[in-house]
Amino acid sequence: AGRDMVGIAFTGSGKTMTFSLPLVMISLEEEVRMPLMGGEGPVGIILSPSRELARQTFDVVSAFCAKLNSYILPEHEKR
């Protein structure tokens, strides 16, 4: 924690998950400690050198969070 990192690897090797999974997990831990109200945030930020890569990252993280949401929250609490 608190260290810089540079990741270079082939396409499809999991780079996006490597940096986004800790962000998602920290966000979930913070939500448990003190739930966010509507309009609060951001909890984290990801910088991207291009719009295409930003969209690709968004799609991967959104799909990952949707899957987590289906396992973590009871049916009546899903957002």
Sequence and secondary structure as in RCSB ss.txt:
>XXXX:A:sequence
AGRDMVGIAFTGSGKTMTFSLPLVMISLEEEVRMPLMGGEGPVGIILSPSRELARQTFDVVSAFCAKLNSYILPE
HEKR
>XXXX:A:secstr
          TTSSHHHHHHHHHHHHHHHHHHHS   TT   S     SSHHHHHHHHHHHHHHHHHHHHHHS G
GG  
